[in-house]
Amino acid sequence: MAATRRPGRNHLFVPGPTNIPDRVQRAMIVPSEDHRSVDFPTLTKPLFEETKAVFGSTEGTIFLFPASGTGIWESALTNTLHRGDTVLTSRFGQFSHLWIDMAQRLGLNVIVQEEEWGTGANPQRIEEALRADTNHEIKAVMTVHNETATGVTSDIGAVRKAIDAASHPALLFVDGVSSIGSLPFYADEWKVDCAIAGSQKGLMLPAGLGVICVSQKALKAAESSSGPNDRLAHVYFDWADHQKQNGAGYFPYTPALPLLYGLREALACLREEGLENVYHRHAVLAEATRQAVAAWGLKTCAKEAKWNSDTVTAILVPEGVDAAAIIKHAFVRYNLALGAGLSQVAGKVFRIGHVGDLNELSLLGAIAGAEMAMLDNGVKVQPGSGVAAASSYLRENPLAKS
């Protein structure tokens, strides 16, 4: 008789959604309550302040929406820009491509700087474009911080320096969906005007809560964009509606109550571990993964070490091998979820996500499963080589700095 139950738990190693800590899951098991009650602000008001820490901000304003990161992208664009406004962006992966598509469909004029997949935003080219824009027609620079399709992280600090070197007033919008809460992010220092995050990545929650940290400059832009007929349409994502109610701890809609309780507990987890330790842990797990890839004799999609992401590693399979077959086999045979290749790298890479609530033994399970799935699909790697390389590195490099 065929088995109808798979013993053990699914090993989730996509770059989001991520593994949720047990205590966060328990915190979300709450009864319904009146979100207009006098007690409700005791939950919500601290969230608006405490969430700033993961953005590296004390000066920004936090808005919380029941939405995915895509919804928060839309809130950034529609609150600050007008139809026909010009924005500058780099395309080097699936998610930068999707942001471009959204901006165009909303009626914006998008200047696209094409970069090779496996690299990231080019600050020099950004500076050159801004210097050439003597009439300051470019209203915003849009950058994906961490491109999960290719396992690449761009240097947002360098992008800010490029904007400043050009003495250009453009807003800076950063997609930090797969970086915020996992990689160092300094919204105030980098003068990020709209920093975008989703609950299902470094915040270790289910999908469904979108978070944006907005600068004072962006709030002023939103004020100036209200009124004229050519403003980008937005109702649900209107920041002004939130500003009227968030200060008292309420929302202009029915909030996703369990996610708010989960966010409170997830922030406590990050605070107790310490953000510097969180960043260090992700860096160590990422390097251990890259050590395994090298031991297999394979390469990552990132073209140079400077582009390496510490939340996901995209691994190039040998010519003639279908990465999708490896991913399917890993799931069906070993109950291991690996990330698929997207768009230009579909079938060429599989991805190991090392983001969220993970430790050394969690990661080693994913590396072992990926290794077995490759062997089963004819990839000639030395059995045990990836696990050995990763475990050797992990034994010498503790996850906590202090």
C-alpha positions in Angstrom: 0.0 0.0 0.0 1.4 3.4 -1.0 2.2 5.8 1.9 -0.3 8.6 2.3 1.8 10.5 4.9 5.3 11.8 4.6 7.1 11.5 8.0 9.2 14.3 9.3 8.8 17.9 8.3 9.3 19.6 5.0 12.7 21.3 4.7 12.0 24.8 3.4 15.0 26.3 1.7 13.6 28.7 -0.8 14.6 32.4 -0.3 11.1 33.1 1.1 8.7 32.3 2.5 11.1 31.3 5.3 10.9 29.1 8.3 8.8 30.6 11.1 10.0 30.3 14.8 7.7 28.2 16.9 7.2 31.0 19.3 6.1 33.3 16.5 3.6 30.8 15.3 2.2 30.4 18.8 2.0 34.2 19.2 -0.3 34.4 16.1 -2.9 32.0 17.6 -5.2 34.7 18.9 -8.9 35.2 19.1 -10.6 37.9 17.1 -10.8 41.3 18.8 -12.2 44.7 18.2 -9.5 46.7 16.3 -11.3 49.9 17.4 -11.1 49.1 21.1 -9.4 51.4 23.6 -6.8 48.6 24.3 -5.8 47.9 20.7 -3.1 50.7 20.5 -1.1 48.9 23.3 -0.3 46.3 20.6 0.1 48.6 17.6 1.7 51.8 18.7 5.0 50.1 19.8 5.1 48.3 16.4 5.4 51.6 14.5 8.5 52.5 16.6 10.2 49.1 17.1 10.0 48.0 13.4 12.2 51.0 12.5 15.2 49.1 14.0 15.3 46.4 11.2 15.4 49.2 8.6 18.3 51.0 10.4 16.2 54.0 11.0 15.1 56.3 13.8 13.8 59.1 11.6 11.5 57.2 9.2 7.8 56.6 9.4 6.5 53.0 9.3 3.4 52.0 7.4 1.9 48.5 7.7 -0.4 47.1 5.0 -2.0 43.7 4.7 -0.2 43.1 1.4 2.8 41.5 -0.2 6.0 43.3 -1.1 4.5 44.0 -4.5 1.8 46.0 -2.9 4.4 48.0 -1.0 6.2 48.8 -4.2 3.0 50.2 -5.5 2.5 52.3 -2.4 5.9 53.9 -2.8 5.3 54.8 -6.5 1.7 55.9 -6.2 2.1 58.1 -3.2 5.1 60.1 -4.4 5.0 60.3 -8.2 2.7 61.7 -11.0 1.8 60.1 -14.2 4.5 60.7 -16.8 7.2 61.2 -14.2 10.6 59.8 -15.0 12.4 57.2 -12.8 15.8 55.5 -13.2 16.4 51.9 -12.5 18.7 49.0 -13.1 17.5 45.6 -14.5 19.6 42.6 -13.4 17.1 40.0 -12.3 13.5 39.0 -12.2 12.4 41.3 -9.4 14.0 44.4 -10.8 12.3 43.5 -14.0 8.9 43.2 -12.2 9.4 46.6 -10.6 10.1 48.1 -14.0 6.9 46.5 -15.3 4.8 47.9 -12.5 6.2 51.4 -13.0 5.5 51.3 -16.7 2.0 50.0 -16.2 1.3 52.8 -13.7 2.2 55.4 -16.4 5.7 56.3 -15.4 8.5 56.9 -17.8 11.2 54.4 -16.9 14.9 54.7 -17.9 16.3 51.2 -17.7 20.0 50.5 -17.2 20.5 46.9 -18.3 23.1 45.0 -16.3 24.3 41.5 -16.7 22.4 39.0 -14.7 24.7 37.9 -11.9 25.8 41.5 -11.2 23.8 44.3 -9.6 23.2 48.1 -9.8 26.1 50.0 -11.2 26.6 53.2 -9.1 28.9 54.8 -11.8 26.3 54.5 -14.5 23.6 55.8 -12.1 25.8 58.8 -11.3 26.4 59.5 -15.0 22.7 59.4 -15.8 21.9 61.8 -13.0 24.7 64.2 -14.0 23.3 64.3 -17.5 19.8 65.1 -16.1 20.5 68.8 -15.7 16.8 69.6 -15.6 16.2 67.1 -12.8 13.5 65.3 -14.7 14.4 62.0 -13.0 12.2 62.0 -9.9 13.4 58.7 -8.3 16.0 56.0 -8.5 14.7 52.5 -7.9 17.1 49.8 -6.8 16.6 46.1 -5.7 18.9 45.6 -2.8 18.9 41.8 -2.9 18.0 40.0 -6.1 16.9 36.5 -5.1 16.7 35.2 -8.7 20.5 35.4 -9.1 21.7 35.5 -5.5 23.1 39.1 -5.9 23.3 42.0 -3.4 23.8 45.5 -4.7 25.7 48.2 -2.7 23.0 50.7 -1.7 25.5 52.9 0.2 27.4 53.3 -3.1 24.1 54.1 -4.9 23.5 56.9 -2.4 27.0 58.2 -2.9 26.4 58.3 -6.6 23.2 60.3 -6.2 24.9 62.8 -3.8 28.0 63.1 -6.1 25.6 64.1 -8.9 24.0 66.6 -6.6 20.6 65.3 -7.8 17.4 65.6 -5.8 15.9 62.3 -6.9 14.2 60.1 -4.3 15.8 56.7 -3.5 13.5 53.7 -3.5 15.0 50.4 -2.3 13.4 46.9 -2.6 14.6 45.3 0.6 12.1 42.5 0.6 14.7 39.7 0.8 17.3 41.7 2.7 15.7 43.7 5.5 15.9 41.8 8.8 18.7 39.6 7.4 21.3 41.8 5.8 22.7 45.1 7.2 20.4 47.9 6.1 20.9 51.5 7.1 17.9 53.5 5.8 18.9 56.7 7.6 22.6 56.6 6.8 21.9 55.8 3.1 19.0 58.3 3.0 16.6 55.8 1.6 13.3 57.5 1.0 11.2 54.4 0.6 12.5 51.1 2.0 10.3 48.1 1.2 10.0 44.9 3.1 7.7 41.8 3.2 6.8 39.7 6.2 7.8 36.4 4.8 11.5 36.8 4.5 13.8 38.2 7.3 10.9 39.0 9.5 10.1 35.3 9.8 6.3 35.6 9.4 3.8 34.2 6.9 3.3 36.2 3.8 0.7 38.9 3.9 2.1 41.9 5.8 3.9 44.6 3.8 6.1 47.1 5.6 7.5 50.4 4.3 9.8 52.8 6.0 9.3 56.3 4.6 11.6 59.3 4.9 10.5 62.9 5.7 11.5 63.8 2.1 9.2 61.1 0.7 6.3 62.2 2.9 6.7 65.8 1.6 6.7 64.4 -2.0 3.5 62.6 -1.1 1.9 65.8 0.1 2.8 67.6 -3.1 1.5 64.7 -5.2 -2.0 65.0 -3.8 -4.7 66.9 -5.6 -3.7 67.2 -9.3 -5.6 65.0 -11.8 -2.3 63.5 -13.1 -1.4 61.9 -9.7 -1.0 58.2 -9.8 -4.3 56.6 -8.5 -4.2 55.1 -5.1 -6.8 54.7 -2.4 -6.0 51.5 -0.4 -2.3 52.4 -0.3 -2.8 56.1 0.6 -0.3 57.1 3.3 -2.3 60.1 4.3 -5.1 57.9 5.5 -2.7 56.0 7.6 -1.1 59.2 9.0 -4.5 60.3 10.3 -5.0 57.1 12.3 -1.6 55.4 13.0 -0.6 58.0 15.6 -3.4 56.9 17.8 -2.7 53.2 17.1 -5.4 52.5 14.6 -5.7 51.7 10.9 -7.9 53.0 8.0 -8.8 49.4 7.3 -9.4 46.1 9.2 -5.8 45.0 10.0 -4.4 41.5 9.8 -4.5 40.8 13.5 -2.5 37.6 13.8 0.3 39.0 11.7 0.5 42.0 14.0 0.9 39.8 17.0 3.4 37.7 15.0 5.3 40.8 14.1 5.6 41.8 17.8 7.1 38.4 18.6 9.4 38.3 15.5 10.8 41.7 16.5 11.4 40.3 20.0 13.3 37.4 18.4 15.5 39.7 16.4 16.1 42.0 19.4 17.1 39.1 21.7 19.5 37.7 19.1 20.8 41.2 18.3 20.7 42.5 14.8 24.5 42.4 14.4 24.4 38.7 15.4 21.5 38.2 12.9 23.6 39.7 10.1 26.7 37.7 11.1 24.7 34.5 11.2 23.4 35.0 7.7 26.9 35.8 6.5 28.3 32.6 8.0 25.5 30.3 6.7 25.9 31.9 3.3 29.7 31.4 3.2 29.2 27.8 4.3 26.9 27.3 1.4 29.4 28.8 -1.0 32.0 26.5 0.4 29.8 23.5 -0.4 29.3 24.8 -4.0 33.0 25.1 -4.5 33.5 21.5 -3.2 31.0 20.3 -5.7 33.0 21.9 -8.5 30.1 24.1 -9.4 29.7 27.9 -9.7 27.3 30.4 -8.3 25.3 32.8 -10.6 26.9 35.8 -9.0 29.7 36.8 -11.3 32.1 38.1 -8.6 32.4 37.6 -4.8 31.4 41.2 -4.2 27.9 40.4 -5.5 27.3 37.4 -3.3 24.0 37.4 -1.4 24.0 36.3 2.2 20.3 35.2 2.0 20.3 33.0 -1.1 22.8 31.2 -3.3 21.9 30.5 -6.9 23.9 27.5 -8.1 24.6 26.9 -11.8 24.1 23.3 -12.9 26.4 21.8 -15.6 25.6 22.2 -19.2 22.9 19.7 -20.3 21.4 19.3 -16.8 17.9 20.5 -16.1 17.9 22.3 -12.7 14.1 22.0 -12.6 14.4 18.2 -12.5 16.8 18.5 -9.5 14.4 20.8 -7.7 11.4 18.5 -8.4 13.4 15.4 -7.3 14.5 17.1 -4.1 11.0 17.8 -3.2 9.4 14.5 -4.2 12.2 12.2 -2.9 13.6 14.1 0.0 10.9 16.6 1.1 13.3 19.4 0.4 12.1 22.7 -1.1 14.8 24.4 -3.2 14.3 27.7 -5.1 13.7 27.5 -8.8 15.5 29.4 -11.5 13.4 32.4 -12.8 13.2 34.0 -16.3 16.6 34.1 -17.9 18.1 31.5 -15.5 15.1 29.1 -15.5 16.4 25.5 -15.7 19.9 26.7 -15.3 20.1 27.2 -11.5 18.6 25.9 -8.3 18.7 28.1 -5.3 19.4 27.4 -1.6 17.8 30.0 0.6 19.6 30.6 3.9 17.4 33.2 5.4 15.3 33.5 8.4 15.1 31.1 11.4 18.0 28.8 10.6 21.1 27.3 12.2 24.1 25.1 11.2 22.3 21.8 11.3 19.3 23.2 9.4 21.6 24.3 6.6 23.6 21.1 6.5 20.3 19.2 5.9 19.6 21.3 2.9 23.1 20.9 1.5 22.9 17.1 2.0 19.5 17.0 0.3 20.7 19.1 -2.6 23.7 16.9 -3.0 21.7 13.7 -3.1 19.2 15.2 -5.6 22.1 16.2 -7.9 23.6 12.7 -7.7 20.3 11.1 -8.4 20.0 13.3 -11.5 23.4 12.5 -12.9 25.5 15.5 -11.7 29.0 14.2 -11.0 29.8 15.5 -7.6 31.8 13.7 -4.9 29.3 12.3 -2.4 29.6 14.0 0.9 31.9 16.7 -0.4 29.5 19.7 0.0 28.5 18.6 3.5 32.1 18.1 4.5 33.2 21.5 3.2 30.2 23.3 4.8 30.6 21.6 8.2 34.3 22.3 8.3 33.6 26.0 7.8 30.8 26.1 10.3 32.9 24.4 13.0 35.4 27.2 12.7 32.9 30.0 12.5 30.3 30.4 15.2 27.0 31.9 14.3 27.1 34.4 17.1 29.6 37.2 17.3 29.1 37.6 21.1 
